[in-house]
Amino acid sequence: MIELKNISKKFGGHQVLSDISAVFERGKTNLIIGQSGSGKTVLLKCIVGLFEVDMGEIIYDSVVFSRMKNRERKEIRKQIGMVFQGGALFDSITVEENVIYPLDMFTDLTLIQKIERANFCLDRVNITNANKLFPSELSGGMKKRVAIARAIAIKPKYLFFDEPNSGLDPQNAILIDKLIREITIEFNTTTIVNTHDMNSVIEIGDKIIFIDQGKKWWEGDKNNFLNSNNKELNDFIFATRLMQIVGESESNRKSGY
């Protein structure tokens, strides 16, 4: 479990996050949603320690992460898997080497053990016969799946995804959502996903918080998401769904459907 208590963050004179509190439960897909510029990516980076909060506390299973020095945070960071927007694979090394990379950093496994773990993780995300390929030889969907394989290589307790469906066609986006949900349940991770994909929210949103202009306006789950009386949330749903429909129509037009 990860708990946020009254998180605030500003850059210069600009208040980016204001008094945000939330609880992200283990074994569930916890979604942070909001428009571009709403503060959700800054919030995610604060949670993993890439940005320091100005006020408030970030707590990992009763440990106050936000009060720790960088050296002290190493043990928690060993338990974190992260999938960045676009995948962020290292272009100069192979698929297998990308997955092994966190094992080199955080484990004392032998090379044979690392390769075995990499093969297990690649198989888990349905990537086969691609160990010696380079990221430039992969499709967008395959890159995301390799990034997920790398994220789960160290058997993390906490998994973070930043816009995992960005740039993917609807079919691949559905596959990624399904994979995130399966891995969350299978490995019992605390999973936090930044997204504005309405399909993701409706399909895998066990817990959802909506951020707008740096503030939390709503929280709930996929069962009451579409029935909210919150105006800001409803405006976001309408605008995002409209953009998604337009994007899908344009994609179908280019495909000849």
Steps between C-alpha positions, in 0.01 A plus 500: 500500500609856429344792684518871417429753771437863398755510218588843359761597241590823322758598240609860541182689575273248327300267724488165318352277773282615789417293810450162332424197718435147375548132582616257230426140594706190435369249247295767324546722197499856634452763228589869504310680226492859376565723203850581377641759738271398785791392720459122482849433359657729762304309764632167371857631499456623857377157609810326361736770628603660171359826640500598867170619649482841668245386754334174603608138533541202266478170687597157364352229722543705821844635398504880449684509167485880465707554817781268394831606353590361156735241650225373730252470212707239319327205667157623394620583148613139464131411531375749236434418133437789262366510144556843348295657224635363173669210678840674537697194391873541446545508123863387500442166677286197418159408637658244731757749626227757565313255723820397678599863569315539836624156604855626450423803716310344787585127526794268546366236263739314271487571127318171439242587766451846348443352155252249643312780676500712184360209299228443760397867493503522120291183478258648756432797271475275192830601342678205338805465273589867549783484755771608258294764321553871562215736597505660153395163358185481716148632449356754743296235680800269533712782645239559771490130584880480522489805731251314720727193499789720616281656771401162649849347474590590860168364635381844615245570773411828330434555128463837329380570146508843334251511211561134402260517203639820352560460126341155479210393280183387683576129465849530652367733770250232606781242515713727720207568735431128530868434572516770770193358671627140485846587633354710782289208621758229431788674682279685752662835424392850593448628146458869414417603143496851356257508210236697312379194307129456576509133399773437759298675768187298430680167456762499778417790734480333842578836662494830313598850604432796273748789505419841352716811533708329765210406727317174562139552393364146517582145598314174458508190279395399151152405624405856594734688267238576232228589752681775687338836571841668492492763224876513448519122462203489262651776284826302488320177404308672221803680354728195523247259356429739211871523419531122520208447259650750254840329526351154444301625200813652348693176561226296331491742206872463442465122527233499231207395723 
